[in-house]
Amino acid sequence: MPEMLEGVRGTVSPSLTLTPELAVALVKAIDERRDEYAMQLQKLVTEVSVTVRRLWKKYGRAIQGQGLRALGLPIKQFPRWPTPPVPEAEREELFAVLKRARALAVERPAESVALGAA
């Protein structure tokens, strides 16, 4: 976020492919100078990134596959090679952070967001 306030026009964040609404909302909040909201969003960007990175170290790209399924995409196998199974507790942790990110990004209560039900 600080770089965007100084004029950087974008970034690539692998973690945010799992929460596109969060990425769009953050850029929009920065452009509209909604600084308090942008800071809330940036904190969630950091939380999503830290969670995904930590789980990635244990389960590799299987985490990306779980996140894409949480978005409702009909992913049968991701990646194409074998990966360790992701235990239910870690899937729930991933789904919870993605659910909070989506809820704040669309400015509605988290309870109304269907995520991870697949």
Secondary structure, DSSP 8 states (H G I E B T S, - for coil): -HHHHTT------GGGGG-HHHHHHHHHHHHTT-HHHHHHHHHHHHHHHHHHHHHHHHHTTHHHHHHHHHTT---S-SSSS------HHHHHHHHHHHHHHHHHHTTS-GGG---S--
